[in-house]
Amino acid sequence: MTGVLSGMRVVESAAFIAVPLAGMTLAQMGADVIRVDRLQGGLDAARWPVAANGKSLFWAGMNKGKRSIAVDMARPEGVELIARLITAPGPDAGMFLTNLRGRGPLDYPALSATRPDLIMVSLLGTRRGEPAVDYTVNVGVGFPTATGPEDSDTPVAHVLPAWDCITGQMVVNTLLAAERHRLRSGLGQIAELALKDVAAAMLGHLGIIAEVSVNGVDRPRSGNAVYGAFGQDFLCADGQRIMVIGLTDRQWRGVVKALDLGPQIDALGQALNLDLRAEGNRWHARHAIAALMAPWFAARPLPQIAPLFDAAGLTWAPFRTFGQAVRDDPDLSPANPMMRVLDQPGIGPYVVPGSPVTSSLLSRLPAMPAPQLGQHTEAVLADVLGLGAGQIGKLMDKGIVAGR
């Protein structure tokens, strides 16, 4: 099978989430992504979650389908080798992703002096170059103070590294946009983005900056309710909890009809002097609406509710733990064409995802294992740099590079 980016070669020197995620996304679309690692492994080589033998399940997840070359980055010979790899010739090569600021031979001026059409995408913590990670950015822009139960005054930091996830995809977009520009102009460039700027931009895109600036509102906590509309969690008779959404008019009318609460909802709207057909009014009346609906859920177990809601085409979902989701949701199993059972060297077989994108032209590439450290050192040195077996052997003897 051929991916849409087959033939493209990208060198990645990165750690943690955003840039490795970008590289993995490109690899799942067919690009040859070569990960440059230290001899002892990258900064995230042992990051949790880990298997019983200490192998990082996180690292294996973020590096599927890439190639790995292990280089002693502390020695000039190793740095020179990386620079040669980044600037190696080829019309679909000369692309470099990193969140580890290079200096000297690995900074953009030095690399572009060798290959003027080089495309380098560099991720910073803040626009000033200060260190930042998702867990500091998220608390700094305010989301934890709007997360959690309404009656709580304790900030709740989100478990999902949302800014890393969004930034990773922006790194992909940035690289592909720069490559398109190079195809049309022949020019290379360095493109920089900062994790905090991505969060700040999204804060503006979502209207939150304007909400503060224009309305003078510092958004309060709303528990599991969906802000500005109707979306609420309910407890079923068997102790299961579900989320029910009524954002659009169709969704809202579907919920009211399924619960057979039309007259009661009409009476509630009249009592509150609110037209509950309006999304914002449903937010203002959320507590009263939830109180009206809660007994219906409390009288029925989830197995009775689920087929009724599915038949009505409602937007809803049960609350699950990670374990329950993996065990019970077919979308997280090989029943989903995106998923396959893969035997990851050093870890064993488990279900992993490929790309979530399908194409009318090309088949989806199957998920591939993450490389072992230095697994492709010899192949990369030979294929990309054209080094002979004797030259590679000397580099290994000197400890400048290492194989698997």
ZILINQUI-V796637 format. One record per run of one state. SS is the DSSP state (H for helix, E for strand, - for the rest). FROM is the first residue (numbers start at 1). LEN is the number of residues. If there is no record, write none. Layout:
BEGIN
<<SS:FROM:LEN> <SS:FROM:LEN>>
END
This chain:
BEGIN
<<-:1:8> <E:9:5> <-:14:4> <H:18:11> <-:29:3> <E:32:7> <-:39:11> <E:50:1> <-:51:5> <E:56:1> <H:57:6> <-:63:1> <E:64:1> <-:65:2> <E:67:5> <-:72:4> <H:76:11> <-:87:8> <E:95:4> <-:99:5> <H:104:3> <-:107:1> <H:108:7> <-:115:4> <E:119:6> <-:125:9> <H:134:8> <-:142:1> <H:143:4> <-:147:15> <H:162:24> <-:186:3> <E:189:6> <H:195:11> <-:206:2> <H:208:6> <-:214:16> <E:230:6> <-:236:5> <E:241:6> <-:247:2> <H:249:10> <-:259:3> <H:262:11> <-:273:6> <H:279:6> <-:285:1> <H:286:13> <-:299:3> <H:302:10> <-:312:3> <E:315:4> <-:319:3> <H:322:7> <-:329:1> <H:330:3> <-:333:6> <E:339:6> <-:345:3> <E:348:6> <-:354:16> <E:370:1> <-:371:6> <H:377:7> <-:384:5> <H:389:9> <-:398:3> <E:401:2> <-:403:2>>
END
